[in-house]
């Protein structure tokens, strides 16, 4: 009976029906693996979500002052908008989809305010301010508005405007004229031509009443006076003059290339032109006087005066021997153009009183005067020097072999004549043109085949996909290495081994028992093996014991 009790198998309980119960019933090692896998997978999912939420960032504002940048960042933090600072803090980056929306919202909040204040200073006028404060606020606002207008130019990075507005009084003659000074900070590699400088000067002078364009001074960041440079002495060419020289030389060089490239080829020609430009301005005034000579009809009389006097101290009656000689009328007086005038002639008279009459004539003529003012133009070409190098001519023989052949003297002479005509050669002013023939040294180009895996496009693609691909690989490893084995162990249906699954295989009985729902614990394996051995050695005793169990009899 004791053997019968010892041989009674104790089966496993059925698996829990709930998921939590099955997890609880797992071994400690499987539980730890399952927990680590769930935590790792959650971390991977969180990292991928954060990476996807960052997206593409674009510039919201750039080159903001510290004050404006801090105000914008504080507003973005209040709006719960993610942002980034560019390297060096020069720009604020936000998600690309929110750039325009955020700009409108920040503009509604009055951001960025900017360090330059214009006429909005007049909006915050305090009650009881003096006339001086009001005038000073107006001047600051006008300077700010002019600064904003000048900074809108593409070549200007920053600007400052200083206005000198004197107090006006009731005496017009004693009023002082306003003046202005403009300090410009130009962008790297940018310059202002004369037209742009004139535009800035007239912008400032037109914005202030009674201001003359000559009273506006413009300086750059190096302290160079850009306007009014002609008033003082110059030791060299200014930026505008250097630019003009460069344009002149470039124009002549372009003419030479356009003329010779179709003949010798674009890669077989090198040309340069040096221009000596005269920027001096001279003004001459001359007066010429022309004497009164030539035809009398062409002489202009300015004034004429005639003086006549009658008889002298006599009786005034005719005297002398009567006759034809004393009755002749006087001869008309003539005044020659040059030399002394002839004496006054008249009828001879006699008597102690002397001559009987006197006549004087004074004639003033216009003197010819010519005033000539000559002013030389600035920027005249004083001398041109052109240098041209032509490569050897390439000749291909019948076998297809190419050789370099120097140009002949006649060809060099023709090319020289073409260059002289293209630049307007003038021997009298000292122009020189030199055309030489020399073989060009061509460096051998080695084609470096970049491997496909070193191409920039592939590198950028790998960098962009490295993070999501790595997270995906980690997720796969976590799932198949930790979660899947633990889940398989939790949801698997346990079965008994092939031995002992059917007791009726040993006992001659028609009743078939189902397989045990769970594997027998290791403590019962020895009992099962002992029962098998007993059934094999003494089957009749074992059959009796089984019949007693089935019939409910006590052993």
C-alpha positions as CSV (number, residue, x, y, z in Angstrom):
1,X,0.0,0.0,0.0
2,X,2.9,2.3,0.7
3,X,4.2,1.6,-2.7
4,X,0.8,2.5,-4.2
5,X,0.8,5.8,-2.3
6,X,4.3,6.5,-3.4
7,X,3.5,5.8,-7.0
8,X,0.5,8.2,-7.1
9,X,1.5,11.0,-9.5
10,X,1.1,14.7,-8.5
11,X,0.4,16.7,-11.6
12,X,1.1,20.5,-12.3
13,X,-1.6,22.9,-12.0
14,X,-3.0,24.4,-15.2
15,X,-1.5,27.6,-16.7
16,X,-2.9,30.9,-15.6
17,X,-5.5,32.4,-17.9
18,X,-4.3,36.0,-17.6
19,X,-1.2,37.6,-19.2
20,X,-0.1,39.0,-15.9
21,X,-0.4,35.6,-14.2
22,X,1.7,34.0,-16.9
23,X,4.3,36.6,-16.6
24,X,4.3,36.0,-12.8
25,X,4.7,32.3,-13.3
26,X,7.8,32.8,-15.5
27,X,11.2,32.0,-14.0
28,X,13.2,34.9,-12.6
29,X,15.7,34.8,-15.4
30,X,13.0,35.1,-18.0
31,X,11.3,37.9,-16.0
32,X,14.6,39.9,-16.0
33,X,15.1,39.4,-19.7
34,X,11.6,40.4,-20.4
35,X,11.9,43.6,-18.3
36,X,15.2,44.6,-19.9
37,X,13.8,44.1,-23.4
38,X,10.7,46.1,-22.7
39,X,12.8,49.0,-21.2
40,X,15.2,48.9,-24.1
41,X,12.5,48.9,-26.7
42,X,10.7,51.8,-25.0
43,X,14.0,53.7,-25.1
44,X,14.4,53.1,-28.7
45,X,10.9,54.2,-29.5
46,X,11.4,57.3,-27.5
47,X,14.6,58.2,-29.2
48,X,13.1,57.7,-32.7
49,X,10.1,59.8,-31.7
50,X,12.4,62.7,-30.5
51,X,14.4,62.5,-33.6
52,X,11.4,62.5,-35.8
53,X,9.9,65.5,-33.9
54,X,13.0,67.6,-34.4
55,X,12.6,67.6,-38.2
56,X,14.2,70.4,-40.3
57,X,15.1,73.6,-38.6
58,X,15.4,77.0,-40.4
59,X,16.5,80.4,-39.4
60,X,13.9,82.5,-37.6
61,X,16.0,85.6,-37.0
62,X,19.7,86.2,-37.6
63,X,22.2,88.8,-36.4
64,X,20.1,89.9,-33.5
65,X,21.5,91.9,-30.6
66,X,21.8,90.3,-27.2
67,X,18.8,92.2,-25.9
68,X,16.5,91.2,-28.8
69,X,17.8,87.6,-28.9
70,X,17.0,87.2,-25.2
71,X,13.5,88.6,-25.7
72,X,12.8,86.4,-28.6
73,X,14.0,83.2,-26.8
74,X,11.9,84.1,-23.7
75,X,8.8,84.5,-25.9
76,X,9.5,81.2,-27.7
77,X,9.8,79.5,-24.3
78,X,6.4,80.9,-23.2
79,X,4.9,79.6,-26.5
80,X,6.4,76.1,-25.9
81,X,8.2,76.2,-29.3
82,X,11.5,74.2,-29.6
83,X,14.4,76.3,-30.8
84,X,18.1,76.0,-31.4
85,X,21.0,78.4,-31.5
86,X,23.3,78.3,-34.5
87,X,27.0,77.8,-34.0
88,X,28.4,81.0,-32.6
89,X,24.9,82.3,-31.6
90,X,24.4,84.2,-34.8
91,X,20.9,82.9,-35.6
92,X,17.9,81.4,-33.9
93,X,16.5,78.2,-35.5
94,X,13.0,76.9,-35.2
95,X,11.1,74.0,-37.0
96,X,10.7,74.9,-40.7
97,X,7.0,74.4,-40.6
98,X,6.5,77.1,-38.0
99,X,8.9,79.9,-39.3
100,X,6.3,82.1,-40.9
101,X,3.7,81.6,-38.2
102,X,6.2,82.5,-35.5
103,X,7.4,85.6,-37.3
104,X,3.8,86.9,-37.4
105,X,3.2,86.1,-33.8
106,X,6.4,87.7,-32.6
107,X,5.7,90.7,-34.8
108,X,2.3,91.0,-33.0
109,X,4.2,91.0,-29.7
110,X,6.5,93.8,-31.0
111,X,9.6,91.5,-31.4
112,X,12.3,92.0,-32.3
113,X,12.4,95.6,-31.2
114,X,15.8,96.4,-32.7
115,X,18.4,98.7,-31.4
116,X,17.4,101.4,-33.9
117,X,14.5,103.5,-32.8
118,X,12.7,105.9,-35.2
119,X,9.7,108.1,-34.9
120,X,8.1,105.6,-32.5
121,X,10.0,107.6,-29.9
122,X,7.4,110.3,-30.3
123,X,4.7,107.9,-29.3
124,X,6.0,107.7,-25.7
125,X,6.2,111.5,-25.1
126,X,6.1,112.2,-21.4
127,X,3.8,114.8,-20.0
128,X,5.6,118.0,-19.1
129,X,8.7,117.6,-21.2
130,X,10.5,120.7,-22.2
131,X,11.0,122.0,-25.6
132,X,14.6,121.0,-25.7
133,X,13.7,117.4,-24.8
134,X,11.0,117.4,-27.5
135,X,13.4,118.7,-30.1
136,X,16.1,116.2,-29.0
137,X,13.6,113.3,-29.3
138,X,12.6,114.4,-32.8
139,X,16.2,114.5,-33.8
140,X,16.8,111.0,-32.5
141,X,13.8,109.7,-34.3
142,X,14.9,111.4,-37.6
143,X,18.4,109.8,-37.2
144,X,16.9,106.4,-36.6
145,X,14.6,106.6,-39.7
146,X,17.6,107.7,-41.9
147,X,19.7,104.8,-40.4
148,X,17.0,102.3,-41.3
149,X,16.7,103.6,-44.8
150,X,20.4,103.5,-45.4
151,X,20.7,100.0,-43.9
152,X,18.2,98.7,-46.5
153,X,20.9,99.0,-49.1
154,X,22.4,95.6,-50.1
155,X,26.0,96.7,-49.6
156,X,25.5,98.3,-46.2
157,X,25.7,96.1,-43.1
158,X,25.2,98.8,-40.5
159,X,25.0,102.6,-40.4
160,X,25.0,105.5,-38.0
161,X,23.6,109.0,-38.8
162,X,24.5,112.2,-36.8
163,X,22.5,115.3,-37.5
164,X,23.6,118.8,-36.4
165,X,20.4,120.8,-36.3
166,X,21.1,124.4,-35.1
167,X,18.5,126.4,-33.3
168,X,16.6,128.7,-35.6
169,X,16.1,132.4,-34.7
170,X,14.2,135.3,-36.2
171,X,17.1,136.7,-38.1
172,X,17.5,135.0,-41.4
173,X,21.0,136.2,-42.1
174,X,22.3,134.8,-38.8
175,X,20.7,131.3,-39.2
176,X,23.2,128.4,-39.4
177,X,22.7,125.7,-41.9
178,X,22.2,122.1,-40.7
179,X,24.8,119.4,-41.5
180,X,25.0,115.6,-41.2
181,X,27.6,112.8,-40.9
182,X,27.0,109.2,-42.0
183,X,29.2,106.3,-40.9
184,X,28.8,103.2,-43.0
185,X,30.0,99.6,-42.3
186,X,30.0,97.8,-45.6
187,X,29.7,94.1,-46.1
188,X,32.7,92.1,-46.9
189,X,33.8,92.5,-50.5
190,X,31.2,95.2,-51.3
191,X,31.8,98.8,-52.3
192,X,29.7,101.8,-53.1
193,X,30.0,103.6,-56.5
194,X,29.5,107.3,-57.0
195,X,25.8,106.9,-57.9
196,X,25.1,105.1,-54.7
197,X,27.0,107.7,-52.6
198,X,25.2,110.5,-54.3
199,X,21.9,108.7,-53.5
200,X,22.8,108.5,-49.8
201,X,23.8,112.1,-49.7
202,X,20.6,113.3,-51.4
203,X,18.5,111.0,-49.1
204,X,19.9,112.7,-46.0
205,X,19.9,116.2,-47.4
206,X,16.3,115.9,-48.7
207,X,15.1,114.7,-45.3
208,X,16.3,117.7,-43.4
209,X,15.1,121.2,-44.3
210,X,17.6,123.8,-45.4
211,X,20.4,121.2,-45.7
212,X,22.7,121.3,-48.7
213,X,24.1,118.1,-50.2
214,X,27.6,119.6,-49.7
215,X,27.0,119.6,-45.9
216,X,26.7,115.7,-45.8
217,X,29.8,113.7,-45.1
218,X,29.9,109.9,-45.6
219,X,32.7,107.7,-44.1
220,X,33.3,104.0,-44.2
221,X,34.4,101.7,-41.4
222,X,38.0,102.4,-42.1
223,X,37.5,106.2,-41.6
224,X,37.9,107.0,-45.3
225,X,36.0,110.0,-46.4
226,X,33.8,108.9,-49.4
227,X,32.3,112.3,-50.2
228,X,34.0,115.6,-50.6
229,X,37.4,114.0,-51.3
230,X,38.1,116.5,-54.0
231,X,38.3,119.4,-51.6
232,X,41.6,118.3,-49.9
233,X,44.9,117.1,-51.3
234,X,45.0,113.5,-52.5
235,X,48.1,111.2,-52.3
236,X,46.6,108.4,-54.5
237,X,43.6,107.1,-56.3
238,X,40.4,106.6,-54.3
239,X,38.2,103.6,-54.6
240,X,36.0,105.0,-57.4
241,X,39.0,105.9,-59.4
242,X,40.6,102.5,-59.0
243,X,37.3,100.9,-60.0
244,X,37.2,103.1,-63.1
245,X,40.8,102.1,-64.1
246,X,39.9,98.5,-63.6
247,X,36.8,98.9,-65.8
248,X,38.8,100.6,-68.6
249,X,41.5,97.9,-68.5
250,X,38.9,95.1,-68.5
251,X,37.1,96.7,-71.5
252,X,40.3,96.8,-73.6
253,X,41.3,93.3,-72.6
254,X,37.8,92.0,-73.6
255,X,38.2,93.7,-77.0
256,X,41.5,91.9,-77.6
257,X,40.1,88.5,-76.5
258,X,37.0,88.8,-78.6
259,X,39.1,89.7,-81.7
260,X,41.8,87.1,-81.3
261,X,40.1,84.1,-79.7
262,X,38.3,83.1,-83.0
263,X,41.7,83.0,-84.7
264,X,44.0,81.3,-82.1
265,X,41.5,79.7,-79.8
266,X,40.3,80.5,-76.3
267,X,42.9,78.4,-74.5
268,X,45.8,79.7,-76.7
269,X,45.6,83.4,-75.7
270,X,46.5,85.5,-72.7
271,X,46.1,89.2,-72.8
272,X,46.4,92.1,-70.4
273,X,46.2,95.9,-70.7
274,X,47.6,98.6,-68.4
275,X,45.9,102.0,-68.6
276,X,47.4,105.2,-67.4
277,X,44.4,107.4,-66.6
278,X,44.7,111.1,-65.9
279,X,42.2,112.2,-63.2
280,X,43.6,115.7,-62.8
281,X,41.2,118.6,-63.6
282,X,42.5,121.9,-65.0
283,X,40.6,125.0,-65.8
284,X,42.1,127.9,-67.9
285,X,40.7,131.4,-68.7
286,X,42.2,133.6,-71.4
287,X,41.4,137.1,-72.8
288,X,42.3,138.2,-76.3
289,X,42.2,141.8,-77.7
290,X,42.0,142.4,-81.4
291,X,43.1,145.9,-82.8
292,X,40.8,148.0,-84.9
293,X,42.1,147.2,-88.4
294,X,40.5,146.4,-91.6
295,X,37.4,147.7,-93.3
296,X,35.8,150.8,-91.8
297,X,32.3,149.2,-92.1
298,X,33.3,146.5,-89.6
299,X,34.5,148.9,-87.0
300,X,32.0,149.7,-84.2
301,X,32.0,153.2,-82.8
302,X,31.3,153.4,-79.1
303,X,31.1,157.3,-78.7
304,X,31.8,160.4,-80.9
305,X,32.3,164.0,-79.7
306,X,32.6,167.1,-81.9
307,X,33.6,170.6,-80.6
308,X,33.4,173.7,-82.8
309,X,34.5,177.3,-82.0
310,X,33.8,180.6,-84.0
311,X,35.8,183.7,-84.8
312,X,38.5,185.0,-82.6
313,X,38.9,188.4,-81.1
314,X,38.2,190.3,-84.4
315,X,35.0,192.1,-85.4
316,X,33.5,188.9,-86.8
317,X,33.2,190.3,-90.3
318,X,34.8,188.9,-93.3
319,X,38.1,190.5,-94.1
320,X,40.8,190.1,-96.7
321,X,41.0,190.8,-100.4
322,X,37.7,190.2,-102.0
323,X,37.7,187.6,-104.6
324,X,37.2,183.9,-105.3
325,X,39.9,182.7,-102.8
326,X,38.2,184.3,-99.8
327,X,34.8,183.1,-100.7
328,X,35.7,179.3,-100.7
329,X,33.9,177.1,-98.2
330,X,36.1,175.3,-95.6
331,X,37.3,171.8,-96.4
332,X,35.6,169.0,-94.3
333,X,37.8,167.6,-91.6
334,X,38.9,164.0,-91.7
335,X,40.3,161.9,-88.9
336,X,42.5,159.0,-90.0
337,X,42.3,155.6,-88.4
338,X,45.9,155.7,-87.5
339,X,48.4,158.5,-87.0
340,X,47.9,162.1,-86.1
341,X,44.9,164.0,-87.3
342,X,45.2,166.7,-90.0
343,X,44.9,170.3,-89.1
344,X,41.6,172.1,-89.5
345,X,41.5,173.8,-92.9
346,X,39.3,176.7,-93.8
347,X,39.2,180.0,-95.8
348,X,42.2,182.1,-95.1
349,X,41.5,185.1,-93.0
350,X,43.7,188.0,-92.1
351,X,44.0,190.3,-89.1
352,X,45.8,190.6,-85.9
353,X,43.5,188.2,-84.1
354,X,44.8,185.1,-85.8
355,X,42.6,182.2,-87.0
356,X,38.9,182.9,-87.2
357,X,37.6,179.4,-86.1
358,X,38.4,176.0,-84.2
359,X,37.0,172.5,-84.5
360,X,37.7,169.4,-82.4
361,X,36.4,165.8,-83.0
362,X,36.8,162.8,-80.6
363,X,35.7,159.3,-81.7
364,X,35.9,156.3,-79.4
365,X,35.8,152.8,-81.0
366,X,34.9,149.4,-79.4
367,X,37.9,147.2,-78.6
368,X,37.5,143.4,-79.5
369,X,37.8,141.1,-76.5
370,X,37.5,137.3,-76.4
371,X,37.3,135.4,-73.1
372,X,37.9,131.7,-73.4
373,X,37.4,129.2,-70.4
374,X,38.9,125.7,-70.9
375,X,38.2,122.8,-68.5
376,X,39.8,119.5,-69.2
377,X,37.7,116.4,-68.6
378,X,38.7,113.9,-65.8
379,X,39.5,110.3,-66.6
380,X,41.3,110.7,-69.9
381,X,43.5,107.9,-71.1
382,X,47.1,109.1,-71.0
383,X,48.8,106.0,-72.2
384,X,48.0,102.3,-72.9
385,X,50.3,99.3,-72.7
386,X,49.0,96.0,-74.0
387,X,50.8,92.6,-73.7
388,X,49.6,89.5,-75.5
389,X,51.0,86.0,-75.4
390,X,49.9,83.5,-78.1
391,X,50.5,79.8,-77.9
392,X,52.1,77.8,-80.7
393,X,49.9,76.5,-83.5
394,X,48.9,72.9,-83.3
395,X,49.4,70.9,-86.5
396,X,48.0,67.4,-87.1
397,X,49.8,65.3,-89.7
398,X,48.3,62.5,-91.8
399,X,48.8,59.9,-89.1
400,X,46.9,62.0,-86.6
401,X,49.9,63.0,-84.6
402,X,49.7,66.6,-83.3
403,X,52.8,68.8,-83.0
404,X,53.3,72.4,-81.8
405,X,54.6,74.8,-84.5
406,X,55.7,78.4,-83.7
407,X,54.0,81.2,-85.4
408,X,55.7,83.0,-88.2
409,X,56.9,86.6,-88.1
410,X,54.1,87.6,-90.6
411,X,51.4,86.1,-88.4
412,X,52.8,87.9,-85.3
413,X,52.8,91.2,-87.2
414,X,49.1,90.6,-88.2
415,X,48.1,89.9,-84.7
416,X,49.9,93.0,-83.5
417,X,48.1,95.1,-86.0
418,X,44.8,93.7,-84.9
419,X,45.6,94.4,-81.2
420,X,46.6,98.0,-82.1
421,X,43.3,98.6,-83.9
422,X,41.3,97.1,-81.1
423,X,42.6,99.4,-78.4
424,X,42.9,102.5,-80.5
425,X,46.7,102.6,-80.7
426,X,48.1,106.2,-80.6
427,X,51.9,106.4,-81.1
428,X,52.0,110.1,-80.2
429,X,50.7,109.6,-76.6
430,X,53.2,106.8,-76.1
431,X,51.1,103.6,-76.4
432,X,52.9,100.3,-76.7
433,X,51.7,96.9,-77.9
434,X,53.7,93.7,-77.5
435,X,52.6,90.4,-79.0
436,X,54.9,87.4,-78.5
437,X,54.6,83.7,-79.3
438,X,55.5,81.1,-76.7
439,X,54.5,77.5,-76.0
440,X,52.1,77.2,-73.1
441,X,52.9,74.8,-70.3
442,X,50.0,72.5,-69.7
443,X,49.9,70.6,-66.4
444,X,48.9,67.0,-66.8
445,X,45.5,66.4,-65.3
446,X,45.2,63.2,-63.4
447,X,41.7,61.9,-63.2
448,X,41.1,60.7,-59.6
449,X,38.3,58.2,-59.6
450,X,36.5,58.7,-56.3
451,X,35.2,55.4,-55.0
452,X,31.5,55.1,-54.7
453,X,31.6,54.7,-51.0
454,X,33.6,58.0,-50.7
455,X,31.2,60.1,-52.8
456,X,29.8,63.2,-50.9
457,X,26.2,62.2,-51.8
458,X,26.5,58.8,-50.2
459,X,28.3,60.2,-47.1
460,X,25.5,62.7,-46.6
461,X,22.9,60.0,-47.1
462,X,24.6,57.7,-44.6
463,X,24.9,60.5,-42.0
464,X,21.2,61.3,-42.4
465,X,20.1,57.7,-42.1
466,X,22.7,56.6,-39.5
467,X,20.6,57.4,-36.4
468,X,17.3,55.9,-37.6
469,X,19.0,52.8,-39.0
470,X,20.9,52.3,-35.7
471,X,17.8,52.6,-33.6
472,X,16.0,50.2,-35.9
473,X,18.9,47.6,-35.5
474,X,18.8,48.0,-31.7
475,X,15.1,47.5,-31.7
476,X,15.4,44.3,-33.8
477,X,18.1,42.9,-31.5
478,X,16.1,43.7,-28.4
479,X,13.0,42.1,-29.8
480,X,14.6,38.9,-31.0
481,X,17.2,38.6,-28.3
482,X,15.1,39.4,-25.2
483,X,11.4,39.8,-25.8
484,X,10.7,37.0,-28.2
485,X,12.3,34.2,-26.0
486,X,10.6,35.5,-22.9
487,X,7.2,35.7,-24.7
488,X,7.7,32.3,-26.2
489,X,8.4,30.8,-22.8
490,X,5.4,32.5,-21.3
491,X,2.9,31.5,-24.0
492,X,4.2,28.0,-24.8
493,X,2.0,25.0,-23.9
494,X,4.0,22.6,-21.8
495,X,3.9,18.9,-22.7
496,X,5.2,15.7,-21.1
497,X,8.0,13.9,-22.7
498,X,7.3,10.9,-24.9
499,X,7.9,8.4,-22.1
500,X,5.0,7.9,-19.7
501,X,2.5,10.0,-21.5
502,X,0.2,7.0,-21.7
503,X,-0.1,4.7,-18.8
504,X,-2.4,2.2,-20.6
505,X,0.6,1.3,-22.8
506,X,1.9,-0.7,-19.9
507,X,-1.3,-1.7,-18.2
508,X,-3.8,-3.8,-20.0
509,X,-6.7,-1.4,-19.7
510,X,-9.1,0.2,-22.1
511,X,-9.1,3.5,-20.4
512,X,-6.9,6.2,-22.0
513,X,-5.6,9.0,-19.9
514,X,-4.9,12.5,-21.3
515,X,-1.4,13.8,-21.3
516,X,-0.5,15.7,-18.2
517,X,-1.1,19.4,-18.7
518,X,2.3,20.3,-17.3
519,X,5.7,18.7,-17.0
520,X,6.2,16.8,-13.8
521,X,8.6,18.5,-11.4
522,X,12.0,16.9,-11.1
523,X,11.0,15.4,-7.6
524,X,8.6,13.0,-9.2
525,X,10.8,11.7,-12.0
526,X,12.4,9.1,-9.8
527,X,9.0,7.9,-8.6
528,X,7.8,7.6,-12.2
529,X,10.9,5.7,-13.2
530,X,10.3,3.4,-10.2
531,X,6.7,2.8,-11.1
532,X,7.8,1.9,-14.7
533,X,10.3,-0.6,-13.4
534,X,7.7,-2.1,-11.0
535,X,5.2,-2.4,-13.8
536,X,7.7,-4.1,-15.9
537,X,8.9,-6.5,-13.3
538,X,5.5,-7.3,-11.7
539,X,2.7,-6.3,-14.0
540,X,0.0,-8.2,-12.1
541,X,0.7,-6.3,-8.8
542,X,0.6,-2.9,-10.6
543,X,-2.6,-3.8,-12.4
544,X,-4.2,-4.7,-9.1
545,X,-3.2,-1.4,-7.6
546,X,-4.6,0.5,-10.5
547,X,-7.9,-1.4,-10.3
548,X,-8.1,-0.4,-6.6
549,X,-7.6,3.3,-7.5
550,X,-10.3,3.2,-10.2
551,X,-12.7,1.3,-8.0
552,X,-12.1,3.7,-5.1
553,X,-10.9,1.0,-2.8
554,X,-8.4,1.9,-0.1
555,X,-5.1,0.4,-0.6
